[in-house]
């Protein structure tokens, strides 16, 4: 199992105060030095105020933030967690991801999803109702652009165009798809390199409009299902990224307690088929973040 650290989403609203003289390069080096395998940045370009008031969060532009982090690190992988495919044309997304892969020396993983915030789609002028169809068509279009081949598509045809420089990784950055729905699972099986189910109870499920997933048994069954689908297609197993059920302790700032509990649960997550565990501290400053990341890194170090 490998481990990803998410840049704290609650830090963005008070970004300059939170950093207190540090920068994103310092953040990324702290994560890499603690032994983490990846660092992730979320995306919300223009969220609605009512969603923010109900517990939503702001986000840095993931391509800008991850480019800065790439320049400050040498080993850690760089994750979008997650890009909403419908927010932009797939060839613009492909160009940004390819450029990030080039400047990072081939360390990008593209986490993507259909998205669920209609108000954000509306303000960006894109169609919320066709977001699933958009994602289904976007992935093969992006891969064709990275491969330098023409692409036949109802939505995104491309003939006689070239996108250079090509990504460092053969075939382009791995694409991991998020979501709990049956459609998300089928999409991951057919189109992706990884799947990121969401640990969520009934309340959060009502907000996201996707099924709840709140037990290790449910997680193991879902992972087994998608991996069986991959085997039926003759495709390699998916990477499985998951944010642990105990994440509420991190959100409450109880990092030490979280580490104690997680240490006993890591074997169960591995047995459930998780290959990447994603952790997001709720640190209220960069100094607290450095301390929390140190504790988290130590907690997972024996399981890497």
C-alpha positions as CSV (number, residue, x, y, z in Angstrom):
1,X,0.0,0.0,0.0
2,X,1.1,3.5,-0.8
3,X,0.0,6.8,0.7
4,X,-1.1,10.2,-0.6
5,X,-1.4,13.4,1.4
6,X,-4.1,15.9,0.3
7,X,-3.2,19.6,0.6
8,X,-5.7,20.7,3.3
9,X,-8.8,22.0,1.6
10,X,-9.7,24.2,4.5
11,X,-6.4,26.0,4.2
12,X,-7.2,27.6,0.9
13,X,-9.7,30.2,2.2
14,X,-7.1,31.7,4.4
15,X,-4.2,30.7,2.2
16,X,-1.6,33.5,3.0
17,X,-2.3,33.4,6.7
18,X,-2.2,29.6,6.7
19,X,1.2,29.5,5.0
20,X,2.6,32.2,7.3
21,X,5.7,32.8,5.2
22,X,6.1,29.3,3.8
23,X,5.1,28.4,0.2
24,X,3.7,25.5,-1.7
25,X,7.2,24.2,-2.4
26,X,7.7,24.0,1.4
27,X,4.4,22.1,1.7
28,X,5.4,19.6,-1.0
29,X,8.9,19.0,0.5
30,X,7.4,18.4,3.9
31,X,5.1,15.7,2.4
32,X,8.0,14.1,0.4
33,X,10.4,14.2,3.4
34,X,7.8,12.5,5.6
35,X,7.9,9.5,3.2
36,X,4.5,10.0,1.5
37,X,4.2,8.6,-2.1
38,X,1.9,11.3,-3.4
39,X,0.5,14.8,-2.9
40,X,-2.9,15.8,-4.1
41,X,-4.7,19.0,-4.9
42,X,-8.5,19.4,-5.3
43,X,-10.5,21.5,-7.8
44,X,-13.3,24.0,-7.4
45,X,-12.8,26.9,-9.7
46,X,-15.9,28.9,-8.7
47,X,-18.1,27.3,-6.0
48,X,-21.5,28.6,-5.0
49,X,-21.8,30.5,-1.8
50,X,-24.6,28.3,-0.5
51,X,-22.4,25.2,-0.9
52,X,-19.6,26.9,0.8
53,X,-21.9,27.8,3.7
54,X,-23.0,24.2,4.0
55,X,-19.4,22.9,4.5
56,X,-17.9,23.2,1.0
57,X,-14.4,24.5,0.4
58,X,-12.3,26.6,-2.0
59,X,-9.4,25.1,-4.0
60,X,-6.2,26.3,-5.7
61,X,-6.0,25.7,-9.5
62,X,-4.6,22.2,-9.4
63,X,-2.3,22.6,-12.4
64,X,-0.7,25.8,-11.0
65,X,-0.3,24.4,-7.5
66,X,1.1,21.0,-8.7
67,X,3.5,22.7,-11.0
68,X,5.0,24.6,-8.1
69,X,5.1,21.4,-6.0
70,X,6.8,19.5,-8.9
71,X,9.6,22.0,-9.0
72,X,10.2,21.6,-5.2
73,X,10.3,17.8,-5.2
74,X,11.9,14.9,-6.9
75,X,10.1,11.7,-6.0
76,X,6.5,12.3,-4.8
77,X,3.7,11.7,-7.3
78,X,1.3,14.6,-8.2
79,X,-2.4,13.9,-8.1
80,X,-5.4,15.9,-9.2
81,X,-8.0,14.9,-6.6
82,X,-10.2,15.4,-8.5
83,X,-10.6,17.2,-11.8
84,X,-14.1,17.6,-12.9
85,X,-14.0,16.6,-16.6
86,X,-16.9,18.7,-17.8
87,X,-15.4,22.0,-16.5
88,X,-13.1,22.3,-19.5
89,X,-12.6,20.9,-23.0
90,X,-10.7,17.6,-22.9
91,X,-7.9,18.9,-25.2
92,X,-7.2,21.7,-22.8
93,X,-7.2,19.2,-19.9
94,X,-4.9,16.9,-21.9
95,X,-2.5,19.8,-22.7
96,X,-2.3,20.9,-19.0
97,X,-1.8,17.3,-17.8
98,X,0.9,16.6,-20.5
99,X,2.7,19.8,-19.6
100,X,2.6,19.0,-15.9
101,X,3.9,15.5,-16.7
102,X,6.8,17.0,-18.7
103,X,7.9,19.5,-16.0
104,X,7.6,16.9,-13.2
105,X,9.6,14.2,-15.1
106,X,6.6,11.9,-15.4
107,X,5.0,12.0,-12.0
108,X,1.4,12.9,-12.7
109,X,-1.8,10.9,-11.9
110,X,-5.0,12.4,-13.2
111,X,-7.9,11.8,-10.7
112,X,-11.1,12.7,-12.5
113,X,-14.8,12.6,-11.9
114,X,-18.1,13.7,-13.4
115,X,-18.8,16.2,-10.6
116,X,-22.0,16.9,-8.7
117,X,-22.3,20.6,-8.1
118,X,-24.8,21.9,-10.7
119,X,-24.3,25.5,-9.7
120,X,-20.6,25.4,-10.5
121,X,-21.4,23.8,-13.9
122,X,-23.9,26.6,-14.5
123,X,-21.6,29.5,-13.7
124,X,-18.9,28.0,-16.0
125,X,-21.4,27.7,-18.8
126,X,-21.3,24.0,-19.2
127,X,-24.1,21.4,-19.3
128,X,-24.6,19.5,-16.1
129,X,-26.9,17.0,-17.6
130,X,-24.4,15.6,-20.1
131,X,-21.4,15.4,-17.7
132,X,-21.3,11.6,-17.8
133,X,-21.3,11.5,-21.6
134,X,-18.6,14.2,-21.6
135,X,-16.3,12.2,-19.3
136,X,-16.9,9.0,-21.3
137,X,-15.8,10.8,-24.5
138,X,-13.1,12.9,-22.9
139,X,-10.8,10.0,-21.8
140,X,-10.2,8.4,-25.2
141,X,-9.9,11.9,-26.8
142,X,-7.2,12.9,-24.3
143,X,-5.3,9.6,-24.8
144,X,-5.4,10.0,-28.6
145,X,-4.0,13.5,-28.2
146,X,-1.2,12.2,-26.0
147,X,-0.5,9.4,-28.5
148,X,-0.4,11.8,-31.4
149,X,-3.2,10.0,-33.3
150,X,-6.3,11.3,-35.1
151,X,-9.5,10.8,-33.1
152,X,-13.0,10.0,-34.4
153,X,-15.6,11.1,-32.0
154,X,-19.1,12.6,-32.0
155,X,-18.1,15.1,-29.3
156,X,-14.4,15.7,-29.7
157,X,-13.2,14.8,-33.2
158,X,-9.6,15.7,-34.0
159,X,-7.9,15.2,-37.4
160,X,-4.6,16.8,-38.5
161,X,-3.7,18.2,-35.1
162,X,-0.6,17.6,-32.9
163,X,0.0,18.2,-29.2
164,X,3.6,18.5,-28.2
165,X,5.5,18.0,-26.0
166,X,4.0,14.6,-25.3
167,X,3.8,13.3,-21.8
168,X,6.8,11.6,-20.3
169,X,4.8,8.6,-19.2
170,X,4.0,6.2,-22.1
171,X,0.4,6.6,-23.0
172,X,0.1,9.7,-20.8
173,X,-0.6,10.1,-17.1
174,X,-2.7,7.3,-15.5
175,X,-6.3,8.2,-15.1
176,X,-8.2,7.3,-11.9
177,X,-11.9,7.9,-11.8
178,X,-13.8,8.7,-8.7
179,X,-17.4,8.0,-7.5
180,X,-19.5,5.3,-5.9
181,X,-22.3,4.9,-8.4
182,X,-22.8,1.9,-10.7
183,X,-22.0,4.2,-13.6
184,X,-18.8,5.3,-12.0
185,X,-17.7,1.7,-11.4
186,X,-18.5,0.7,-14.9
187,X,-16.6,3.7,-16.3
188,X,-13.6,2.9,-14.2
189,X,-13.6,-0.8,-15.4
190,X,-13.9,0.2,-19.0
191,X,-11.8,3.4,-19.3
192,X,-9.5,4.0,-16.3
193,X,-6.3,2.9,-14.6
194,X,-7.6,3.4,-11.1
195,X,-10.8,3.8,-9.1
196,X,-11.4,6.1,-6.1
197,X,-14.6,5.2,-4.2
198,X,-15.7,7.6,-1.6
199,X,-16.1,6.8,2.1
200,X,-19.3,8.5,3.0
201,X,-22.4,8.1,5.2
202,X,-26.0,8.8,4.3
203,X,-25.8,12.5,4.9
204,X,-22.9,13.1,2.6
205,X,-24.4,10.7,0.1
206,X,-27.4,12.9,-0.1
207,X,-25.2,15.9,-0.9
208,X,-23.1,14.1,-3.6
209,X,-26.1,12.1,-5.0
210,X,-24.0,8.9,-4.9
211,X,-24.4,5.7,-2.9
212,X,-23.2,5.6,0.7
213,X,-20.1,3.5,1.5
214,X,-19.5,3.2,5.2
215,X,-18.0,-0.2,6.1
216,X,-15.0,-2.2,5.2
217,X,-17.3,-5.1,4.1
218,X,-19.0,-2.8,1.6
219,X,-15.6,-1.5,0.4
220,X,-14.2,-4.9,-0.1
221,X,-17.3,-6.1,-2.0
222,X,-17.2,-3.0,-4.3
223,X,-13.4,-3.4,-5.0
224,X,-13.9,-7.1,-5.7
225,X,-16.6,-6.2,-8.2
226,X,-14.6,-3.8,-10.2
227,X,-11.6,-6.0,-10.2
228,X,-13.7,-8.9,-11.5
229,X,-14.9,-6.7,-14.2
230,X,-11.3,-5.9,-15.2
231,X,-10.5,-9.5,-15.3
232,X,-13.4,-10.3,-17.5
233,X,-12.1,-7.7,-20.0
234,X,-8.5,-9.1,-19.8
235,X,-7.3,-5.8,-18.3
236,X,-4.8,-5.3,-15.5
237,X,-6.2,-4.7,-12.0
238,X,-7.2,-1.1,-11.1
239,X,-5.3,0.9,-8.5
240,X,-7.7,1.6,-5.7
241,X,-7.4,4.9,-3.9
242,X,-9.5,5.5,-0.7
243,X,-9.8,8.0,2.1
244,X,-10.2,6.0,5.3
245,X,-13.5,5.8,7.3
246,X,-11.6,7.2,10.3
247,X,-11.0,10.5,8.5
248,X,-13.5,12.3,10.8
249,X,-10.8,12.2,13.4
250,X,-8.5,14.1,11.1
251,X,-11.2,16.6,10.3
252,X,-11.6,17.2,14.0
253,X,-7.9,17.8,14.4
254,X,-7.3,14.6,16.4
255,X,-4.3,13.6,14.5
256,X,-2.6,11.6,17.2
257,X,-5.7,9.6,17.9
258,X,-6.2,9.0,14.2
259,X,-2.7,7.6,13.8
260,X,-3.3,5.2,16.7
261,X,-6.5,3.9,15.2
262,X,-5.3,3.8,11.6
263,X,-2.2,1.7,12.6
264,X,-4.5,-1.1,13.7
265,X,-6.7,-0.8,10.6
266,X,-4.1,-0.7,7.8
267,X,-4.1,-4.5,7.3
268,X,-7.8,-4.5,6.9
269,X,-7.7,-1.8,4.2
270,X,-5.0,-3.8,2.3
271,X,-7.2,-6.9,2.6
272,X,-10.1,-4.9,1.2
273,X,-8.0,-4.2,-1.9
274,X,-6.9,-0.6,-1.3
275,X,-3.6,0.1,-2.9
276,X,-3.4,3.9,-2.1
277,X,-4.7,5.4,1.1
278,X,-5.4,9.1,0.9
279,X,-5.1,11.3,4.0
280,X,-6.1,14.9,4.5
281,X,-5.1,16.6,7.8
282,X,-7.1,19.6,9.0
283,X,-4.1,21.5,10.2
284,X,-4.8,25.2,10.9
285,X,-1.4,26.5,9.9
286,X,1.7,25.4,8.0
287,X,3.6,24.8,11.3
288,X,0.7,22.5,12.5
289,X,0.7,20.9,9.1
290,X,4.4,20.0,9.3
291,X,3.8,18.4,12.7
292,X,0.7,16.5,11.6
293,X,2.4,15.2,8.4
294,X,5.3,14.0,10.5
295,X,3.0,12.1,12.8
296,X,1.1,10.7,9.8
297,X,4.2,9.7,8.0
298,X,5.5,7.8,11.0
299,X,2.1,6.1,11.5
300,X,2.2,4.6,8.0
301,X,5.9,4.1,7.6
302,X,5.9,0.4,8.8
303,X,3.2,-0.5,6.2
304,X,4.9,0.8,3.1
